[in-house]
Amino acid sequence: MTSTPLKVWWHELNTWEPEKARHFYNETLGWDFHPTTLPDGTRYWVAHKEGRAVGGIFQLTEPEFEGIPTHWMTYLEVEDILAAQTRAEEAGGEILRPAFRLPGVGRLSVVCDTAGAIIGLIQPDGQIPQGRPPVH
């Protein structure tokens, strides 16, 4: 049996302290950060290494993310995010954040497996983001 592996599309640090995180990853990995603003007005920092986007930092805020600890989120590419959510529920998982559209990026969702592990799903819009091939 052959299958096509899911592509890791993006790694994102969700943190309450983005300034400390940017300092840590700059010093530790040599990442530079480029600030941007998401459509809802939230600040976001794209991490770059040698001119290539390698990940991002999202600031957790209350009350929406109250009680959620700082964590790394990996987003896996899926062809149909609604079908993937349905399959996750049918397999005993839980949808923590239903699919939503992030303009210029795609449709994203966050699910939890039966053991409590959390993973992001993404159905990307069109092409791979400029300067960043997906990680395999």
trRosetta pair geometry for C-beta under 8 A, 3 or more apart (Angstrom, degrees):
i j d omega theta_ij theta_ji phi_ij phi_ji
5 136 7.2 86 91 -164 128 89
6 76 4.4 21 152 -173 136 115
6 77 6.0 172 -170 58 81 69
6 78 7.1 -18 -128 -76 114 64
7 76 7.0 143 74 -157 42 63
7 77 4.4 8 59 25 95 126
7 134 4.3 37 164 140 127 147
7 135 7.3 140 -179 70 80 46
7 136 6.1 -52 -128 -101 79 63
8 11 7.2 17 165 -54 117 87
8 74 5.8 -50 -143 -170 105 111
8 75 7.4 108 -166 74 59 52
8 76 6.2 -46 -103 -100 49 66
8 77 7.8 -139 -79 -5 3 87
8 134 6.5 158 79 177 51 92
8 135 4.4 -35 80 78 110 97
8 136 7.0 170 26 -108 89 12
9 75 4.7 -59 63 102 105 99
9 76 6.5 134 1 -140 96 13
9 77 4.6 117 -57 -54 118 90
9 122 5.0 -101 63 56 160 135
9 124 6.4 -173 -143 -54 142 120
9 134 5.2 -45 -113 -124 51 112
9 135 7.8 -145 -67 33 7 77
10 55 6.8 128 -174 -125 72 58
10 56 6.9 -1 180 11 116 109
10 74 7.6 164 86 -155 49 46
10 75 4.5 12 52 41 90 119
10 120 7.8 -49 70 90 96 139
10 122 7.0 56 19 -13 111 158
11 54 7.5 -21 51 150 112 66
11 55 4.2 -43 80 -113 91 114
11 56 7.7 161 92 26 53 65
11 72 6.3 -11 -172 -172 96 108
11 73 7.4 155 -159 80 47 50
11 74 5.7 -18 -105 -103 72 70
11 75 7.8 -148 -71 17 30 78
11 135 7.5 10 -24 16 105 147
12 55 6.2 -179 -83 -173 40 87
12 56 4.7 -14 -116 68 87 92
12 57 7.2 166 -164 -89 70 21
12 58 5.6 30 171 -6 118 111
12 72 7.2 147 79 -159 40 59
12 73 4.8 -21 67 62 94 98
12 74 8.0 173 24 -81 72 26
12 75 7.0 42 1 -19 112 106
12 120 7.6 27 33 -2 119 160
13 21 5.7 177 125 -173 147 146
13 25 7.8 -155 -12 -45 157 146
13 55 7.0 64 -11 149 87 125
13 56 7.2 -155 29 100 70 46
13 57 4.8 -18 67 -111 102 73
13 58 7.1 177 87 27 49 69
13 70 7.4 9 180 -175 89 94
13 71 7.8 -173 -150 100 56 30
13 72 5.5 -35 -98 -101 65 69
13 73 7.7 173 -90 17 16 76
14 58 4.9 -21 -106 72 70 105
14 60 5.4 75 167 -56 90 102
14 65 7.6 -150 171 -149 122 150
14 68 7.3 -34 128 132 131 124
14 70 6.6 -173 97 -145 63 51
14 71 5.6 -1 56 59 101 71
14 72 7.6 166 17 -101 75 18
14 73 5.7 50 -16 -15 113 116
15 18 5.6 141 81 -74 111 58
15 20 7.8 -132 157 66 141 94
15 21 4.8 130 50 -42 171 147
15 57 6.4 -33 27 -161 114 98
15 58 7.5 133 23 74 64 54
15 59 6.7 -46 77 -115 67 50
15 60 6.2 -145 101 4 14 100
15 70 4.3 32 -117 -130 72 109
16 59 7.3 71 -133 -162 23 72
16 60 5.0 -48 -76 63 64 108
16 70 5.9 -97 8 -66 83 100
17 20 4.2 5 140 28 119 117
17 21 6.1 136 99 -21 74 90
17 70 7.4 -38 28 -84 85 140
18 21 5.4 -58 -143 41 36 113
18 22 6.0 39 159 -24 71 103
18 43 7.5 -158 57 104 170 117
18 45 6.4 139 -175 5 125 130
18 57 5.1 124 -136 145 100 128
18 58 7.9 -132 -89 102 120 13
18 59 4.7 -64 -32 -83 127 97
19 22 5.9 -52 -147 33 28 109
19 23 6.6 28 153 -16 61 106
20 23 5.7 -56 -151 37 32 112
20 24 6.2 33 152 -21 66 108
21 24 5.6 -54 -145 36 32 113
21 25 6.2 15 163 -6 68 109
21 57 5.6 154 104 -129 134 137
21 70 7.8 -169 -75 -156 127 135
22 25 6.4 -62 -141 45 26 99
22 26 6.0 30 158 -23 63 112
22 31 8.0 -118 -151 97 61 108
22 33 5.0 -56 -137 -12 115 156
22 45 6.2 -41 -90 130 119 168
22 57 6.4 -102 -68 5 84 167
23 26 5.8 -59 -145 36 25 112
23 27 6.2 16 161 -11 63 111
24 27 6.2 -67 -151 42 23 103
24 28 5.7 6 162 -6 65 120
25 28 5.7 -56 -123 49 31 104
25 29 5.2 -23 -170 33 71 112
25 31 4.7 -16 138 40 101 129
25 33 8.0 89 81 -56 116 111
25 47 6.5 -51 130 -123 143 136
26 29 7.5 -57 -99 57 9 70
26 30 6.9 27 -167 -135 45 16
26 31 5.6 -97 -89 67 50 69
26 32 6.8 67 -117 -90 98 40
26 33 7.1 -78 -69 -13 108 100
29 49 6.9 -66 144 -92 101 127
30 49 6.2 82 96 -128 93 94
31 47 4.3 -15 -173 -165 134 106
31 48 6.5 132 -161 61 74 38
31 49 5.5 -55 -102 -68 69 87
31 54 6.7 -115 -115 56 113 127
31 55 7.8 -42 -131 50 149 102
32 47 7.4 136 70 -157 38 54
32 48 4.9 -30 66 65 89 97
32 49 7.6 154 18 -81 76 39
33 45 4.2 3 -172 178 118 120
33 46 6.9 146 -154 70 62 40
33 47 5.7 -30 -96 -97 75 58
33 48 7.3 172 -87 16 25 81
33 57 6.9 -19 -130 18 131 124
34 45 6.8 146 66 -159 36 66
34 46 4.9 -22 60 59 95 95
34 48 6.3 46 -11 -15 108 121
35 43 6.2 -31 -158 -162 105 101
35 44 7.4 132 -158 77 56 43
35 45 5.4 -35 -96 -99 58 78
36 43 7.7 138 77 -159 40 55
36 44 5.2 -31 70 72 88 93
36 45 7.4 156 20 -96 74 28
36 46 6.2 36 -1 -13 121 105
37 41 6.3 -21 -175 -144 111 33
37 42 7.1 147 -160 74 63 37
37 43 6.2 -40 -103 -101 66 50
37 44 7.1 145 -111 21 16 86
38 41 7.0 -32 72 40 74 19
38 42 4.4 -4 41 60 119 91
38 43 7.7 -104 4 -36 87 4
38 44 5.3 82 -43 -18 97 126
38 102 7.2 -57 -153 -147 107 107
39 102 7.0 -178 10 -151 119 63
39 103 5.5 90 -61 26 142 112
42 58 7.5 24 146 -153 130 86
42 59 7.0 -162 -173 53 99 94
42 61 7.7 -144 -123 3 109 133
43 59 6.0 30 71 10 95 128
44 56 6.0 0 177 -176 101 124
44 57 7.1 163 -163 79 56 56
44 58 5.8 -12 -118 -99 89 68
44 59 7.9 -136 -89 4 49 82
45 56 6.3 155 83 -159 51 70
45 57 4.4 -2 57 50 104 104
46 53 5.3 -38 173 -131 116 109
46 55 7.7 166 -158 94 55 34
46 56 5.2 -34 -106 -101 53 91
47 53 7.0 105 76 -157 53 60
47 54 5.2 -64 104 65 101 87
47 55 4.5 1 45 66 124 79
47 56 6.2 -155 3 -83 85 30
47 57 6.8 89 -44 -21 101 91
48 51 6.3 -4 178 -130 119 10
48 52 6.3 148 -154 69 77 31
48 53 5.7 -45 -95 -91 76 46
48 54 6.6 132 -124 7 23 89
49 52 5.9 -31 67 61 69 87
49 54 4.9 23 9 -21 107 142
51 131 7.1 -112 148 -157 78 124
52 131 5.8 -167 -130 166 56 90
52 132 6.3 127 -177 -93 80 69
53 56 7.9 5 -173 -59 106 86
53 129 6.7 -49 63 112 151 125
53 131 5.4 95 2 105 97 105
53 132 4.0 -53 66 -67 105 128
54 132 7.4 -162 -68 -124 32 112
58 73 8.0 -14 29 27 130 129
60 65 4.2 -119 -161 105 95 153
60 68 6.1 -146 -143 81 142 109
60 70 7.1 -137 5 -90 137 63
61 64 6.3 41 82 41 80 102
61 65 6.1 92 54 29 39 111
62 65 6.8 -101 -84 57 42 68
62 66 4.8 60 -125 -74 91 92
63 66 5.1 -21 -159 -27 58 123
65 68 4.6 -74 -179 36 86 126
68 71 7.5 -86 166 9 92 116
71 118 7.7 60 129 63 154 130
73 110 7.5 -52 -147 -114 131 114
73 118 7.2 -54 -118 117 88 108
73 119 7.9 136 -161 -145 75 32
73 120 5.0 65 167 -24 108 124
74 119 6.3 -34 74 -140 88 80
74 120 6.3 -170 93 35 37 95
75 108 6.8 -54 -129 -130 131 104
75 119 7.9 133 -110 172 32 72
75 120 3.8 -49 -96 99 73 118
75 121 6.8 144 -157 -111 75 3
75 122 4.5 42 169 -18 122 119
76 119 6.2 4 3 168 114 119
76 120 7.0 153 14 86 64 61
76 121 5.9 -32 65 -112 81 59
76 122 7.1 167 77 25 31 80
77 122 5.7 -43 -101 76 54 88
77 123 7.5 101 -160 -102 65 35
77 124 6.2 -32 -125 -10 105 107
77 134 6.6 -29 -27 -128 136 155
78 81 5.6 121 80 -87 122 57
78 83 7.7 -163 159 71 124 89
78 84 4.2 -17 -169 -54 164 150
78 121 5.1 -2 0 -168 127 108
78 122 7.0 147 22 68 78 35
78 123 5.6 -53 77 -76 80 81
79 83 7.8 -15 82 55 84 129
79 123 6.9 37 156 -124 14 99
80 83 3.9 40 104 21 119 116
80 84 6.4 160 89 -18 62 85
80 123 6.5 41 -120 -104 15 138
81 84 5.4 -53 -144 37 34 114
81 85 6.4 39 155 -22 66 102
81 99 4.7 119 128 -109 128 132
81 107 4.7 -134 14 107 157 121
81 108 7.6 -123 -130 -104 150 8
81 109 5.5 147 -175 -6 114 124
81 121 5.7 144 -131 124 90 119
81 122 7.4 -37 -89 -164 120 15
81 123 4.0 -109 -35 -17 104 122
82 85 5.7 -49 -150 33 33 113
82 86 6.5 34 151 -19 63 104
82 99 6.2 -73 -74 -2 68 156
83 86 5.6 -53 -150 35 34 114
83 87 6.4 33 152 -18 66 105
84 87 5.7 -53 -146 38 32 110
84 88 6.3 38 152 -24 64 104
84 109 7.3 162 89 58 112 141
84 111 7.9 -133 136 -20 95 149
84 121 5.3 174 116 -159 146 156
84 123 7.9 -178 11 -57 131 105
85 88 5.6 -52 -149 32 32 114
85 89 6.6 28 154 -15 65 104
85 95 5.4 34 -156 -94 106 127
85 98 7.1 50 -135 -136 155 68
85 99 6.3 -104 -40 -33 143 106
85 109 5.7 -92 -77 175 111 166
85 111 6.7 -171 -119 -76 67 126
85 121 7.4 -153 -63 53 75 155
86 89 6.0 -57 -152 37 31 108
86 90 6.2 29 153 -17 66 110
87 90 5.6 -56 -143 40 32 113
87 91 6.2 28 157 -17 66 110
88 91 6.0 -63 -149 40 27 107
88 93 4.0 -64 172 68 84 134
88 94 7.7 -80 139 33 107 15
88 95 6.6 112 91 -70 128 78
88 111 4.5 -54 -173 -160 162 153
88 113 7.6 -100 -153 -96 96 59
89 92 7.8 110 -178 -19 30 7
89 93 6.1 -88 -79 69 31 75
89 94 7.2 67 -104 -105 73 29
89 95 6.4 -31 -65 -26 104 99
91 113 7.8 -37 111 -142 118 76
91 114 7.1 -110 133 -37 85 113
92 113 8.0 45 91 -176 87 56
92 114 4.4 26 108 -87 119 116
93 111 5.3 42 149 171 134 111
93 112 5.8 170 -166 84 88 52
93 113 5.1 -49 -103 -118 110 36
93 114 6.1 -90 -77 -48 63 65
94 111 6.8 160 82 -160 43 69
94 112 4.6 -7 57 55 94 106
95 98 5.6 50 153 -84 131 65
95 109 6.6 -49 -147 -177 100 115
95 110 7.6 110 -168 82 58 54
95 111 5.5 -40 -107 -105 52 82
95 112 8.0 -153 -72 18 10 78
96 110 4.6 -55 70 105 106 101
96 111 6.3 169 10 -110 86 22
96 112 5.4 84 -40 -25 114 102
96 118 6.6 -14 5 -130 155 111
97 100 7.1 -59 157 0 100 113
97 108 7.7 -3 109 121 120 90
97 109 6.1 -179 92 -156 77 50
97 110 4.0 48 33 33 105 103
98 109 6.3 -36 -175 -125 25 100
99 107 5.0 17 -171 172 107 113
99 108 6.9 157 -141 79 59 30
99 109 4.4 -39 -79 -68 64 110
99 121 8.0 -54 -93 85 89 111
99 123 7.8 9 -140 16 124 117
100 107 6.9 168 81 -150 23 71
100 108 6.1 -26 60 61 75 80
100 109 7.5 136 10 -80 65 62
101 106 7.4 -107 -140 149 67 25
101 107 5.3 -40 -92 -94 65 74
101 108 8.0 136 -111 15 19 74
102 105 4.1 -11 96 51 108 125
102 106 6.6 7 54 54 87 42
102 107 7.7 158 16 -101 71 23
102 108 5.8 23 -6 -1 115 119
104 125 6.6 -136 -172 56 13 145
105 108 7.2 -4 116 -39 122 113
105 122 7.5 -75 151 -152 97 124
105 124 6.9 -84 165 -134 53 72
105 125 6.3 99 96 15 18 108
105 129 7.5 -4 -118 -73 72 117
106 122 5.3 86 87 -178 132 92
106 123 5.3 -162 171 90 119 51
106 124 4.0 -111 -56 -128 151 30
106 125 4.4 -160 -81 -19 71 71
107 122 7.1 153 81 -154 50 52
107 123 4.5 1 55 53 100 103
108 120 6.3 -18 -164 -172 101 107
108 121 6.9 150 -157 82 50 57
108 122 5.2 -14 -101 -101 75 78
108 123 8.0 -152 -68 26 36 66
109 120 7.2 150 81 -159 44 60
109 121 4.6 -11 61 57 94 105
109 122 7.9 -176 24 -74 67 39
110 118 6.3 7 -179 -173 102 104
110 119 7.4 172 -151 88 62 34
110 120 5.3 -34 -99 -102 75 68
110 121 7.5 -174 -84 16 26 76
111 118 7.3 167 89 -148 37 60
111 119 6.1 -19 64 63 82 80
111 121 6.3 31 2 -15 110 116
112 116 6.3 -19 -175 -146 111 33
112 117 6.9 155 -156 78 63 36
112 118 5.2 -30 -98 -94 76 71
112 119 8.0 149 -97 19 30 68
113 116 7.1 -39 70 29 72 19
113 117 4.8 2 34 56 113 90
113 118 7.9 -148 6 -74 75 26
113 119 7.1 43 -31 4 101 110
124 128 7.4 20 154 -98 162 45
127 130 8.0 45 115 -61 121 64
128 132 6.6 -144 158 87 100 66
128 133 5.8 17 165 -120 157 46
128 134 6.1 -119 -124 -27 119 84
129 132 4.9 2 83 52 100 112
